[in-house]
């Protein structure tokens, strides 16, 4: 729970005096490897802070799994449109390892917004940070070579290379596993 407190306090300068009440809206969950938070077409009714472990966002394109992003420790994970707008999920969100999360349900989230002063400001900061990450992702695909995308990911999220199967990383970077292997080999020589 300490990491959740730290996240809330430091993500948007949330007042420390309100943190003990805020965390009562979250529940700790252990998610086994291979389990899903939500599958495409279902409704995502919770948002989770990842304390330990990794999740991947993926979808299907002609029966092929395409990994869009990997979320890890210290990040929030949900299908945003499903959680906030009550739309069917566009993504499959799957645990890549045994994972510990702190979860807030949509119902508790709505209650939290009415009970905690300043929560709307925190929510704005959270959404801006998410949008910034999305912009960076779009920019990398439109403006960077495969090698530059690899370098950026390695610099920004080095730990995933030790924890996540390389075929998922390759898919997320928009390259084949063979191309990823060549780039990694050129870095090691």
MODELLER restraints for C-alpha pairs under 7 A, 6 or more apart:
rsr = mdl.restraints
at = mdl.atoms
rsr.add(forms.Gaussian(group=physical.xy_distance, feature=features.Distance(at['CA:3:A'], at['CA:51:A']), mean=6.72, stdev=0.5))
rsr.add(forms.Gaussian(group=physical.xy_distance, feature=features.Distance(at['CA:4:A'], at['CA:49:A']), mean=6.96, stdev=0.5))
rsr.add(forms.Gaussian(group=physical.xy_distance, feature=features.Distance(at['CA:5:A'], at['CA:19:A']), mean=6.59, stdev=0.5))
rsr.add(forms.Gaussian(group=physical.xy_distance, feature=features.Distance(at['CA:7:A'], at['CA:74:A']), mean=6.96, stdev=0.5))
rsr.add(forms.Gaussian(group=physical.xy_distance, feature=features.Distance(at['CA:8:A'], at['CA:14:A']), mean=6.12, stdev=0.5))
rsr.add(forms.Gaussian(group=physical.xy_distance, feature=features.Distance(at['CA:9:A'], at['CA:15:A']), mean=6.68, stdev=0.5))
rsr.add(forms.Gaussian(group=physical.xy_distance, feature=features.Distance(at['CA:9:A'], at['CA:16:A']), mean=6.44, stdev=0.5))
rsr.add(forms.Gaussian(group=physical.xy_distance, feature=features.Distance(at['CA:12:A'], at['CA:122:A']), mean=5.64, stdev=0.5))
rsr.add(forms.Gaussian(group=physical.xy_distance, feature=features.Distance(at['CA:12:A'], at['CA:125:A']), mean=6.08, stdev=0.5))
rsr.add(forms.Gaussian(group=physical.xy_distance, feature=features.Distance(at['CA:14:A'], at['CA:122:A']), mean=6.89, stdev=0.5))
rsr.add(forms.Gaussian(group=physical.xy_distance, feature=features.Distance(at['CA:25:A'], at['CA:104:A']), mean=6.08, stdev=0.5))
rsr.add(forms.Gaussian(group=physical.xy_distance, feature=features.Distance(at['CA:25:A'], at['CA:108:A']), mean=6.11, stdev=0.5))
rsr.add(forms.Gaussian(group=physical.xy_distance, feature=features.Distance(at['CA:26:A'], at['CA:102:A']), mean=5.68, stdev=0.5))
rsr.add(forms.Gaussian(group=physical.xy_distance, feature=features.Distance(at['CA:26:A'], at['CA:103:A']), mean=5.01, stdev=0.5))
rsr.add(forms.Gaussian(group=physical.xy_distance, feature=features.Distance(at['CA:26:A'], at['CA:104:A']), mean=4.67, stdev=0.5))
rsr.add(forms.Gaussian(group=physical.xy_distance, feature=features.Distance(at['CA:27:A'], at['CA:102:A']), mean=5.28, stdev=0.5))
rsr.add(forms.Gaussian(group=physical.xy_distance, feature=features.Distance(at['CA:27:A'], at['CA:103:A']), mean=5.19, stdev=0.5))
rsr.add(forms.Gaussian(group=physical.xy_distance, feature=features.Distance(at['CA:27:A'], at['CA:104:A']), mean=6.61, stdev=0.5))
rsr.add(forms.Gaussian(group=physical.xy_distance, feature=features.Distance(at['CA:28:A'], at['CA:101:A']), mean=5.80, stdev=0.5))
rsr.add(forms.Gaussian(group=physical.xy_distance, feature=features.Distance(at['CA:28:A'], at['CA:102:A']), mean=4.46, stdev=0.5))
rsr.add(forms.Gaussian(group=physical.xy_distance, feature=features.Distance(at['CA:28:A'], at['CA:103:A']), mean=6.33, stdev=0.5))
rsr.add(forms.Gaussian(group=physical.xy_distance, feature=features.Distance(at['CA:29:A'], at['CA:100:A']), mean=5.82, stdev=0.5))
rsr.add(forms.Gaussian(group=physical.xy_distance, feature=features.Distance(at['CA:29:A'], at['CA:101:A']), mean=5.32, stdev=0.5))
rsr.add(forms.Gaussian(group=physical.xy_distance, feature=features.Distance(at['CA:29:A'], at['CA:102:A']), mean=6.15, stdev=0.5))
rsr.add(forms.Gaussian(group=physical.xy_distance, feature=features.Distance(at['CA:30:A'], at['CA:99:A']), mean=5.77, stdev=0.5))
rsr.add(forms.Gaussian(group=physical.xy_distance, feature=features.Distance(at['CA:30:A'], at['CA:100:A']), mean=4.72, stdev=0.5))
rsr.add(forms.Gaussian(group=physical.xy_distance, feature=features.Distance(at['CA:30:A'], at['CA:101:A']), mean=6.52, stdev=0.5))
rsr.add(forms.Gaussian(group=physical.xy_distance, feature=features.Distance(at['CA:31:A'], at['CA:95:A']), mean=6.97, stdev=0.5))
rsr.add(forms.Gaussian(group=physical.xy_distance, feature=features.Distance(at['CA:31:A'], at['CA:98:A']), mean=5.76, stdev=0.5))
rsr.add(forms.Gaussian(group=physical.xy_distance, feature=features.Distance(at['CA:31:A'], at['CA:99:A']), mean=4.97, stdev=0.5))
rsr.add(forms.Gaussian(group=physical.xy_distance, feature=features.Distance(at['CA:31:A'], at['CA:100:A']), mean=6.22, stdev=0.5))
rsr.add(forms.Gaussian(group=physical.xy_distance, feature=features.Distance(at['CA:32:A'], at['CA:95:A']), mean=6.93, stdev=0.5))
rsr.add(forms.Gaussian(group=physical.xy_distance, feature=features.Distance(at['CA:32:A'], at['CA:97:A']), mean=6.73, stdev=0.5))
rsr.add(forms.Gaussian(group=physical.xy_distance, feature=features.Distance(at['CA:32:A'], at['CA:98:A']), mean=4.52, stdev=0.5))
rsr.add(forms.Gaussian(group=physical.xy_distance, feature=features.Distance(at['CA:32:A'], at['CA:99:A']), mean=6.36, stdev=0.5))
rsr.add(forms.Gaussian(group=physical.xy_distance, feature=features.Distance(at['CA:33:A'], at['CA:95:A']), mean=5.17, stdev=0.5))
rsr.add(forms.Gaussian(group=physical.xy_distance, feature=features.Distance(at['CA:33:A'], at['CA:96:A']), mean=5.41, stdev=0.5))
rsr.add(forms.Gaussian(group=physical.xy_distance, feature=features.Distance(at['CA:33:A'], at['CA:97:A']), mean=4.24, stdev=0.5))
rsr.add(forms.Gaussian(group=physical.xy_distance, feature=features.Distance(at['CA:33:A'], at['CA:98:A']), mean=4.56, stdev=0.5))
rsr.add(forms.Gaussian(group=physical.xy_distance, feature=features.Distance(at['CA:34:A'], at['CA:94:A']), mean=5.96, stdev=0.5))
rsr.add(forms.Gaussian(group=physical.xy_distance, feature=features.Distance(at['CA:34:A'], at['CA:95:A']), mean=5.17, stdev=0.5))
rsr.add(forms.Gaussian(group=physical.xy_distance, feature=features.Distance(at['CA:34:A'], at['CA:96:A']), mean=5.98, stdev=0.5))
rsr.add(forms.Gaussian(group=physical.xy_distance, feature=features.Distance(at['CA:35:A'], at['CA:94:A']), mean=5.68, stdev=0.5))
rsr.add(forms.Gaussian(group=physical.xy_distance, feature=features.Distance(at['CA:35:A'], at['CA:95:A']), mean=5.53, stdev=0.5))
rsr.add(forms.Gaussian(group=physical.xy_distance, feature=features.Distance(at['CA:36:A'], at['CA:93:A']), mean=5.55, stdev=0.5))
rsr.add(forms.Gaussian(group=physical.xy_distance, feature=features.Distance(at['CA:36:A'], at['CA:94:A']), mean=4.38, stdev=0.5))
rsr.add(forms.Gaussian(group=physical.xy_distance, feature=features.Distance(at['CA:36:A'], at['CA:95:A']), mean=6.24, stdev=0.5))
rsr.add(forms.Gaussian(group=physical.xy_distance, feature=features.Distance(at['CA:37:A'], at['CA:93:A']), mean=5.49, stdev=0.5))
rsr.add(forms.Gaussian(group=physical.xy_distance, feature=features.Distance(at['CA:37:A'], at['CA:94:A']), mean=6.31, stdev=0.5))
rsr.add(forms.Gaussian(group=physical.xy_distance, feature=features.Distance(at['CA:38:A'], at['CA:44:A']), mean=5.86, stdev=0.5))
rsr.add(forms.Gaussian(group=physical.xy_distance, feature=features.Distance(at['CA:38:A'], at['CA:92:A']), mean=5.79, stdev=0.5))
rsr.add(forms.Gaussian(group=physical.xy_distance, feature=features.Distance(at['CA:38:A'], at['CA:93:A']), mean=5.53, stdev=0.5))
rsr.add(forms.Gaussian(group=physical.xy_distance, feature=features.Distance(at['CA:39:A'], at['CA:89:A']), mean=6.75, stdev=0.5))
rsr.add(forms.Gaussian(group=physical.xy_distance, feature=features.Distance(at['CA:39:A'], at['CA:91:A']), mean=6.28, stdev=0.5))
rsr.add(forms.Gaussian(group=physical.xy_distance, feature=features.Distance(at['CA:39:A'], at['CA:92:A']), mean=4.27, stdev=0.5))
rsr.add(forms.Gaussian(group=physical.xy_distance, feature=features.Distance(at['CA:39:A'], at['CA:93:A']), mean=6.42, stdev=0.5))
rsr.add(forms.Gaussian(group=physical.xy_distance, feature=features.Distance(at['CA:40:A'], at['CA:89:A']), mean=4.91, stdev=0.5))
rsr.add(forms.Gaussian(group=physical.xy_distance, feature=features.Distance(at['CA:40:A'], at['CA:90:A']), mean=5.04, stdev=0.5))
rsr.add(forms.Gaussian(group=physical.xy_distance, feature=features.Distance(at['CA:40:A'], at['CA:91:A']), mean=4.83, stdev=0.5))
rsr.add(forms.Gaussian(group=physical.xy_distance, feature=features.Distance(at['CA:40:A'], at['CA:92:A']), mean=5.11, stdev=0.5))
rsr.add(forms.Gaussian(group=physical.xy_distance, feature=features.Distance(at['CA:41:A'], at['CA:88:A']), mean=4.77, stdev=0.5))
rsr.add(forms.Gaussian(group=physical.xy_distance, feature=features.Distance(at['CA:41:A'], at['CA:89:A']), mean=4.97, stdev=0.5))
rsr.add(forms.Gaussian(group=physical.xy_distance, feature=features.Distance(at['CA:41:A'], at['CA:90:A']), mean=6.42, stdev=0.5))
rsr.add(forms.Gaussian(group=physical.xy_distance, feature=features.Distance(at['CA:42:A'], at['CA:88:A']), mean=5.31, stdev=0.5))
rsr.add(forms.Gaussian(group=physical.xy_distance, feature=features.Distance(at['CA:42:A'], at['CA:89:A']), mean=5.48, stdev=0.5))
rsr.add(forms.Gaussian(group=physical.xy_distance, feature=features.Distance(at['CA:43:A'], at['CA:82:A']), mean=5.82, stdev=0.5))
rsr.add(forms.Gaussian(group=physical.xy_distance, feature=features.Distance(at['CA:43:A'], at['CA:86:A']), mean=6.83, stdev=0.5))
rsr.add(forms.Gaussian(group=physical.xy_distance, feature=features.Distance(at['CA:43:A'], at['CA:87:A']), mean=6.62, stdev=0.5))
rsr.add(forms.Gaussian(group=physical.xy_distance, feature=features.Distance(at['CA:43:A'], at['CA:88:A']), mean=4.99, stdev=0.5))
rsr.add(forms.Gaussian(group=physical.xy_distance, feature=features.Distance(at['CA:43:A'], at['CA:89:A']), mean=5.63, stdev=0.5))
rsr.add(forms.Gaussian(group=physical.xy_distance, feature=features.Distance(at['CA:44:A'], at['CA:79:A']), mean=6.28, stdev=0.5))
rsr.add(forms.Gaussian(group=physical.xy_distance, feature=features.Distance(at['CA:44:A'], at['CA:82:A']), mean=5.33, stdev=0.5))
rsr.add(forms.Gaussian(group=physical.xy_distance, feature=features.Distance(at['CA:44:A'], at['CA:83:A']), mean=5.26, stdev=0.5))
rsr.add(forms.Gaussian(group=physical.xy_distance, feature=features.Distance(at['CA:44:A'], at['CA:89:A']), mean=6.36, stdev=0.5))
rsr.add(forms.Gaussian(group=physical.xy_distance, feature=features.Distance(at['CA:45:A'], at['CA:83:A']), mean=5.61, stdev=0.5))
rsr.add(forms.Gaussian(group=physical.xy_distance, feature=features.Distance(at['CA:45:A'], at['CA:105:A']), mean=5.72, stdev=0.5))
rsr.add(forms.Gaussian(group=physical.xy_distance, feature=features.Distance(at['CA:45:A'], at['CA:106:A']), mean=5.25, stdev=0.5))
rsr.add(forms.Gaussian(group=physical.xy_distance, feature=features.Distance(at['CA:46:A'], at['CA:78:A']), mean=6.76, stdev=0.5))
rsr.add(forms.Gaussian(group=physical.xy_distance, feature=features.Distance(at['CA:46:A'], at['CA:83:A']), mean=6.53, stdev=0.5))
rsr.add(forms.Gaussian(group=physical.xy_distance, feature=features.Distance(at['CA:46:A'], at['CA:103:A']), mean=6.44, stdev=0.5))
rsr.add(forms.Gaussian(group=physical.xy_distance, feature=features.Distance(at['CA:46:A'], at['CA:104:A']), mean=5.58, stdev=0.5))
rsr.add(forms.Gaussian(group=physical.xy_distance, feature=features.Distance(at['CA:46:A'], at['CA:105:A']), mean=4.20, stdev=0.5))
rsr.add(forms.Gaussian(group=physical.xy_distance, feature=features.Distance(at['CA:46:A'], at['CA:106:A']), mean=5.43, stdev=0.5))
rsr.add(forms.Gaussian(group=physical.xy_distance, feature=features.Distance(at['CA:47:A'], at['CA:76:A']), mean=6.91, stdev=0.5))
rsr.add(forms.Gaussian(group=physical.xy_distance, feature=features.Distance(at['CA:47:A'], at['CA:77:A']), mean=5.90, stdev=0.5))
rsr.add(forms.Gaussian(group=physical.xy_distance, feature=features.Distance(at['CA:47:A'], at['CA:78:A']), mean=4.88, stdev=0.5))
rsr.add(forms.Gaussian(group=physical.xy_distance, feature=features.Distance(at['CA:47:A'], at['CA:103:A']), mean=5.70, stdev=0.5))
rsr.add(forms.Gaussian(group=physical.xy_distance, feature=features.Distance(at['CA:47:A'], at['CA:104:A']), mean=5.52, stdev=0.5))
rsr.add(forms.Gaussian(group=physical.xy_distance, feature=features.Distance(at['CA:47:A'], at['CA:105:A']), mean=6.45, stdev=0.5))
rsr.add(forms.Gaussian(group=physical.xy_distance, feature=features.Distance(at['CA:48:A'], at['CA:76:A']), mean=5.49, stdev=0.5))
rsr.add(forms.Gaussian(group=physical.xy_distance, feature=features.Distance(at['CA:48:A'], at['CA:77:A']), mean=5.29, stdev=0.5))
rsr.add(forms.Gaussian(group=physical.xy_distance, feature=features.Distance(at['CA:48:A'], at['CA:78:A']), mean=6.60, stdev=0.5))
rsr.add(forms.Gaussian(group=physical.xy_distance, feature=features.Distance(at['CA:48:A'], at['CA:101:A']), mean=5.93, stdev=0.5))
rsr.add(forms.Gaussian(group=physical.xy_distance, feature=features.Distance(at['CA:48:A'], at['CA:102:A']), mean=5.39, stdev=0.5))
rsr.add(forms.Gaussian(group=physical.xy_distance, feature=features.Distance(at['CA:48:A'], at['CA:103:A']), mean=4.20, stdev=0.5))
rsr.add(forms.Gaussian(group=physical.xy_distance, feature=features.Distance(at['CA:48:A'], at['CA:104:A']), mean=6.30, stdev=0.5))
rsr.add(forms.Gaussian(group=physical.xy_distance, feature=features.Distance(at['CA:49:A'], at['CA:74:A']), mean=6.69, stdev=0.5))
rsr.add(forms.Gaussian(group=physical.xy_distance, feature=features.Distance(at['CA:49:A'], at['CA:75:A']), mean=5.77, stdev=0.5))
rsr.add(forms.Gaussian(group=physical.xy_distance, feature=features.Distance(at['CA:49:A'], at['CA:76:A']), mean=4.45, stdev=0.5))
rsr.add(forms.Gaussian(group=physical.xy_distance, feature=features.Distance(at['CA:49:A'], at['CA:77:A']), mean=6.39, stdev=0.5))
rsr.add(forms.Gaussian(group=physical.xy_distance, feature=features.Distance(at['CA:49:A'], at['CA:101:A']), mean=5.46, stdev=0.5))
rsr.add(forms.Gaussian(group=physical.xy_distance, feature=features.Distance(at['CA:49:A'], at['CA:102:A']), mean=5.11, stdev=0.5))
rsr.add(forms.Gaussian(group=physical.xy_distance, feature=features.Distance(at['CA:49:A'], at['CA:103:A']), mean=6.37, stdev=0.5))
rsr.add(forms.Gaussian(group=physical.xy_distance, feature=features.Distance(at['CA:50:A'], at['CA:72:A']), mean=6.25, stdev=0.5))
rsr.add(forms.Gaussian(group=physical.xy_distance, feature=features.Distance(at['CA:50:A'], at['CA:73:A']), mean=4.93, stdev=0.5))
rsr.add(forms.Gaussian(group=physical.xy_distance, feature=features.Distance(at['CA:50:A'], at['CA:74:A']), mean=5.57, stdev=0.5))
rsr.add(forms.Gaussian(group=physical.xy_distance, feature=features.Distance(at['CA:50:A'], at['CA:75:A']), mean=5.61, stdev=0.5))
rsr.add(forms.Gaussian(group=physical.xy_distance, feature=features.Distance(at['CA:50:A'], at['CA:76:A']), mean=6.21, stdev=0.5))
rsr.add(forms.Gaussian(group=physical.xy_distance, feature=features.Distance(at['CA:50:A'], at['CA:100:A']), mean=6.37, stdev=0.5))
rsr.add(forms.Gaussian(group=physical.xy_distance, feature=features.Distance(at['CA:50:A'], at['CA:101:A']), mean=4.59, stdev=0.5))
rsr.add(forms.Gaussian(group=physical.xy_distance, feature=features.Distance(at['CA:50:A'], at['CA:102:A']), mean=6.65, stdev=0.5))
rsr.add(forms.Gaussian(group=physical.xy_distance, feature=features.Distance(at['CA:51:A'], at['CA:73:A']), mean=5.25, stdev=0.5))
rsr.add(forms.Gaussian(group=physical.xy_distance, feature=features.Distance(at['CA:51:A'], at['CA:74:A']), mean=6.08, stdev=0.5))
rsr.add(forms.Gaussian(group=physical.xy_distance, feature=features.Distance(at['CA:51:A'], at['CA:100:A']), mean=5.43, stdev=0.5))
rsr.add(forms.Gaussian(group=physical.xy_distance, feature=features.Distance(at['CA:51:A'], at['CA:101:A']), mean=5.24, stdev=0.5))
rsr.add(forms.Gaussian(group=physical.xy_distance, feature=features.Distance(at['CA:52:A'], at['CA:73:A']), mean=5.18, stdev=0.5))
rsr.add(forms.Gaussian(group=physical.xy_distance, feature=features.Distance(at['CA:52:A'], at['CA:99:A']), mean=5.44, stdev=0.5))
rsr.add(forms.Gaussian(group=physical.xy_distance, feature=features.Distance(at['CA:52:A'], at['CA:100:A']), mean=5.03, stdev=0.5))
rsr.add(forms.Gaussian(group=physical.xy_distance, feature=features.Distance(at['CA:52:A'], at['CA:101:A']), mean=6.90, stdev=0.5))
rsr.add(forms.Gaussian(group=physical.xy_distance, feature=features.Distance(at['CA:53:A'], at['CA:72:A']), mean=5.88, stdev=0.5))
rsr.add(forms.Gaussian(group=physical.xy_distance, feature=features.Distance(at['CA:53:A'], at['CA:73:A']), mean=6.04, stdev=0.5))
rsr.add(forms.Gaussian(group=physical.xy_distance, feature=features.Distance(at['CA:53:A'], at['CA:97:A']), mean=5.80, stdev=0.5))
rsr.add(forms.Gaussian(group=physical.xy_distance, feature=features.Distance(at['CA:53:A'], at['CA:98:A']), mean=6.37, stdev=0.5))
rsr.add(forms.Gaussian(group=physical.xy_distance, feature=features.Distance(at['CA:53:A'], at['CA:99:A']), mean=4.47, stdev=0.5))
rsr.add(forms.Gaussian(group=physical.xy_distance, feature=features.Distance(at['CA:53:A'], at['CA:100:A']), mean=6.59, stdev=0.5))
rsr.add(forms.Gaussian(group=physical.xy_distance, feature=features.Distance(at['CA:54:A'], at['CA:70:A']), mean=6.82, stdev=0.5))
rsr.add(forms.Gaussian(group=physical.xy_distance, feature=features.Distance(at['CA:54:A'], at['CA:71:A']), mean=5.63, stdev=0.5))
rsr.add(forms.Gaussian(group=physical.xy_distance, feature=features.Distance(at['CA:54:A'], at['CA:72:A']), mean=4.43, stdev=0.5))
rsr.add(forms.Gaussian(group=physical.xy_distance, feature=features.Distance(at['CA:54:A'], at['CA:73:A']), mean=6.86, stdev=0.5))
rsr.add(forms.Gaussian(group=physical.xy_distance, feature=features.Distance(at['CA:54:A'], at['CA:95:A']), mean=5.97, stdev=0.5))
rsr.add(forms.Gaussian(group=physical.xy_distance, feature=features.Distance(at['CA:54:A'], at['CA:96:A']), mean=5.43, stdev=0.5))
rsr.add(forms.Gaussian(group=physical.xy_distance, feature=features.Distance(at['CA:54:A'], at['CA:97:A']), mean=6.16, stdev=0.5))
rsr.add(forms.Gaussian(group=physical.xy_distance, feature=features.Distance(at['CA:54:A'], at['CA:99:A']), mean=6.68, stdev=0.5))
rsr.add(forms.Gaussian(group=physical.xy_distance, feature=features.Distance(at['CA:55:A'], at['CA:70:A']), mean=5.72, stdev=0.5))
rsr.add(forms.Gaussian(group=physical.xy_distance, feature=features.Distance(at['CA:55:A'], at['CA:71:A']), mean=5.21, stdev=0.5))
rsr.add(forms.Gaussian(group=physical.xy_distance, feature=features.Distance(at['CA:55:A'], at['CA:72:A']), mean=6.47, stdev=0.5))
rsr.add(forms.Gaussian(group=physical.xy_distance, feature=features.Distance(at['CA:55:A'], at['CA:93:A']), mean=6.33, stdev=0.5))
rsr.add(forms.Gaussian(group=physical.xy_distance, feature=features.Distance(at['CA:55:A'], at['CA:94:A']), mean=5.30, stdev=0.5))
rsr.add(forms.Gaussian(group=physical.xy_distance, feature=features.Distance(at['CA:55:A'], at['CA:95:A']), mean=4.39, stdev=0.5))
rsr.add(forms.Gaussian(group=physical.xy_distance, feature=features.Distance(at['CA:55:A'], at['CA:96:A']), mean=5.40, stdev=0.5))
rsr.add(forms.Gaussian(group=physical.xy_distance, feature=features.Distance(at['CA:56:A'], at['CA:67:A']), mean=6.69, stdev=0.5))
rsr.add(forms.Gaussian(group=physical.xy_distance, feature=features.Distance(at['CA:56:A'], at['CA:69:A']), mean=5.83, stdev=0.5))
rsr.add(forms.Gaussian(group=physical.xy_distance, feature=features.Distance(at['CA:56:A'], at['CA:70:A']), mean=4.37, stdev=0.5))
rsr.add(forms.Gaussian(group=physical.xy_distance, feature=features.Distance(at['CA:56:A'], at['CA:71:A']), mean=6.16, stdev=0.5))
rsr.add(forms.Gaussian(group=physical.xy_distance, feature=features.Distance(at['CA:56:A'], at['CA:93:A']), mean=5.62, stdev=0.5))
rsr.add(forms.Gaussian(group=physical.xy_distance, feature=features.Distance(at['CA:56:A'], at['CA:94:A']), mean=5.46, stdev=0.5))
rsr.add(forms.Gaussian(group=physical.xy_distance, feature=features.Distance(at['CA:56:A'], at['CA:95:A']), mean=6.64, stdev=0.5))
rsr.add(forms.Gaussian(group=physical.xy_distance, feature=features.Distance(at['CA:56:A'], at['CA:96:A']), mean=6.82, stdev=0.5))
rsr.add(forms.Gaussian(group=physical.xy_distance, feature=features.Distance(at['CA:57:A'], at['CA:67:A']), mean=5.84, stdev=0.5))
rsr.add(forms.Gaussian(group=physical.xy_distance, feature=features.Distance(at['CA:57:A'], at['CA:68:A']), mean=5.51, stdev=0.5))
rsr.add(forms.Gaussian(group=physical.xy_distance, feature=features.Distance(at['CA:57:A'], at['CA:69:A']), mean=5.26, stdev=0.5))
rsr.add(forms.Gaussian(group=physical.xy_distance, feature=features.Distance(at['CA:57:A'], at['CA:70:A']), mean=6.23, stdev=0.5))
rsr.add(forms.Gaussian(group=physical.xy_distance, feature=features.Distance(at['CA:57:A'], at['CA:91:A']), mean=5.95, stdev=0.5))
rsr.add(forms.Gaussian(group=physical.xy_distance, feature=features.Distance(at['CA:57:A'], at['CA:92:A']), mean=5.63, stdev=0.5))
rsr.add(forms.Gaussian(group=physical.xy_distance, feature=features.Distance(at['CA:57:A'], at['CA:93:A']), mean=4.79, stdev=0.5))
rsr.add(forms.Gaussian(group=physical.xy_distance, feature=features.Distance(at['CA:57:A'], at['CA:94:A']), mean=6.84, stdev=0.5))
rsr.add(forms.Gaussian(group=physical.xy_distance, feature=features.Distance(at['CA:58:A'], at['CA:65:A']), mean=6.42, stdev=0.5))
rsr.add(forms.Gaussian(group=physical.xy_distance, feature=features.Distance(at['CA:58:A'], at['CA:66:A']), mean=5.33, stdev=0.5))
rsr.add(forms.Gaussian(group=physical.xy_distance, feature=features.Distance(at['CA:58:A'], at['CA:67:A']), mean=4.23, stdev=0.5))
rsr.add(forms.Gaussian(group=physical.xy_distance, feature=features.Distance(at['CA:58:A'], at['CA:68:A']), mean=5.39, stdev=0.5))
rsr.add(forms.Gaussian(group=physical.xy_distance, feature=features.Distance(at['CA:58:A'], at['CA:91:A']), mean=5.63, stdev=0.5))
rsr.add(forms.Gaussian(group=physical.xy_distance, feature=features.Distance(at['CA:58:A'], at['CA:92:A']), mean=5.28, stdev=0.5))
rsr.add(forms.Gaussian(group=physical.xy_distance, feature=features.Distance(at['CA:58:A'], at['CA:93:A']), mean=6.69, stdev=0.5))
rsr.add(forms.Gaussian(group=physical.xy_distance, feature=features.Distance(at['CA:59:A'], at['CA:65:A']), mean=5.72, stdev=0.5))
rsr.add(forms.Gaussian(group=physical.xy_distance, feature=features.Distance(at['CA:59:A'], at['CA:66:A']), mean=5.42, stdev=0.5))
rsr.add(forms.Gaussian(group=physical.xy_distance, feature=features.Distance(at['CA:59:A'], at['CA:67:A']), mean=6.73, stdev=0.5))
rsr.add(forms.Gaussian(group=physical.xy_distance, feature=features.Distance(at['CA:59:A'], at['CA:91:A']), mean=5.45, stdev=0.5))
rsr.add(forms.Gaussian(group=physical.xy_distance, feature=features.Distance(at['CA:59:A'], at['CA:92:A']), mean=6.08, stdev=0.5))
rsr.add(forms.Gaussian(group=physical.xy_distance, feature=features.Distance(at['CA:60:A'], at['CA:66:A']), mean=5.91, stdev=0.5))
rsr.add(forms.Gaussian(group=physical.xy_distance, feature=features.Distance(at['CA:66:A'], at['CA:171:A']), mean=5.87, stdev=0.5))
rsr.add(forms.Gaussian(group=physical.xy_distance, feature=features.Distance(at['CA:67:A'], at['CA:168:A']), mean=5.87, stdev=0.5))
rsr.add(forms.Gaussian(group=physical.xy_distance, feature=features.Distance(at['CA:67:A'], at['CA:171:A']), mean=5.34, stdev=0.5))
rsr.add(forms.Gaussian(group=physical.xy_distance, feature=features.Distance(at['CA:67:A'], at['CA:172:A']), mean=4.85, stdev=0.5))
rsr.add(forms.Gaussian(group=physical.xy_distance, feature=features.Distance(at['CA:68:A'], at['CA:172:A']), mean=5.02, stdev=0.5))
rsr.add(forms.Gaussian(group=physical.xy_distance, feature=features.Distance(at['CA:69:A'], at['CA:172:A']), mean=5.84, stdev=0.5))
rsr.add(forms.Gaussian(group=physical.xy_distance, feature=features.Distance(at['CA:71:A'], at['CA:77:A']), mean=6.85, stdev=0.5))
rsr.add(forms.Gaussian(group=physical.xy_distance, feature=features.Distance(at['CA:79:A'], at['CA:89:A']), mean=6.12, stdev=0.5))
rsr.add(forms.Gaussian(group=physical.xy_distance, feature=features.Distance(at['CA:79:A'], at['CA:91:A']), mean=6.86, stdev=0.5))
rsr.add(forms.Gaussian(group=physical.xy_distance, feature=features.Distance(at['CA:81:A'], at['CA:87:A']), mean=5.94, stdev=0.5))
rsr.add(forms.Gaussian(group=physical.xy_distance, feature=features.Distance(at['CA:82:A'], at['CA:88:A']), mean=5.55, stdev=0.5))
rsr.add(forms.Gaussian(group=physical.xy_distance, feature=features.Distance(at['CA:82:A'], at['CA:89:A']), mean=5.21, stdev=0.5))
rsr.add(forms.Gaussian(group=physical.xy_distance, feature=features.Distance(at['CA:83:A'], at['CA:106:A']), mean=6.63, stdev=0.5))
rsr.add(forms.Gaussian(group=physical.xy_distance, feature=features.Distance(at['CA:113:A'], at['CA:119:A']), mean=5.68, stdev=0.5))
rsr.add(forms.Gaussian(group=physical.xy_distance, feature=features.Distance(at['CA:113:A'], at['CA:120:A']), mean=6.68, stdev=0.5))
rsr.add(forms.Gaussian(group=physical.xy_distance, feature=features.Distance(at['CA:140:A'], at['CA:149:A']), mean=6.08, stdev=0.5))
rsr.add(forms.Gaussian(group=physical.xy_distance, feature=features.Distance(at['CA:147:A'], at['CA:183:A']), mean=6.57, stdev=0.5))
rsr.add(forms.Gaussian(group=physical.xy_distance, feature=features.Distance(at['CA:149:A'], at['CA:173:A']), mean=6.58, stdev=0.5))
rsr.add(forms.Gaussian(group=physical.xy_distance, feature=features.Distance(at['CA:150:A'], at['CA:173:A']), mean=6.95, stdev=0.5))
rsr.add(forms.Gaussian(group=physical.xy_distance, feature=features.Distance(at['CA:166:A'], at['CA:177:A']), mean=6.92, stdev=0.5))
rsr.add(forms.Gaussian(group=physical.xy_distance, feature=features.Distance(at['CA:167:A'], at['CA:177:A']), mean=5.45, stdev=0.5))
rsr.add(forms.Gaussian(group=physical.xy_distance, feature=features.Distance(at['CA:170:A'], at['CA:176:A']), mean=5.73, stdev=0.5))
rsr.add(forms.Gaussian(group=physical.xy_distance, feature=features.Distance(at['CA:170:A'], at['CA:177:A']), mean=5.29, stdev=0.5))
rsr.add(forms.Gaussian(group=physical.xy_distance, feature=features.Distance(at['CA:170:A'], at['CA:180:A']), mean=5.89, stdev=0.5))
